[in-house]
């Protein structure tokens, strides 16, 4: 199955909801003020965000659309152009490439977004690209987290540094980077415990992990990635804001886009934060995490055929 097909299947819910919603609004052969307002409201309800929805409305109102053409298709093409222009600068395929020196990545997020699984899937892509990969089991809080990461390490042929449940997560991260430097690893992926963004003590522990890694490499962590759950809707915006305030983020991964009809939240996050989008999750399988491609995202979010 090709990447486009994976995206198409993964975005089935969002694409269906968006297409049917637009068709219900555009029931006559013109775009008047009433329909423009309805489109704007519909996009906001689809979690695209107020700012993006307002800009899209203004773009549509300024376009001369041929009334003899299918209006839903024409509006989808306008939406595609907007999404691609917004999100193409946020592509970051270089993240998965082999670096000249060790790259340590801190993976964070709230409970239940799929951080550990995401690390396993990222590890697989990195290994495919020729990287020597190490996992750091710094989620020492959640029961079975260490075992879960160890299973992924075995599955994708990565090394793992671990300690016992309840041990200091920062020391695990430090040891992993130390071992990686000594043994010429290319990538260290640091798992962390899920933490709610409004729990100050847990967020400070997260900051401590990052600070301790600097004792062995002053530039570490080289990447700080926040894993987000698309089904969380607008709460995603709060999460990015709070985590970014603790340690500036270098990228986002959005999981569970196959489980929501409101995939527009990624557009809202892109518009507000302009952070690189490392990858998106489209299912449960090992290869269902895909590096982000703006055009492929737009076409499948809008249910536009590849040939258009």
Helices and strands as residue ranges (DSSP letters): H 3-10, H 12-25, H 33-45, H 50-62, H 71-87, G 88-90, G 93-96, E 103-108, H 115-128, E 133-138, H 145-156, E 159-161, H 169-182, E 187-192, H 200-213, E 223-229, G 230-232, H 235-246, E 251-255, G 257-259, H 265-273, E 277-281, G 286-288, E 289-291, H 294-301
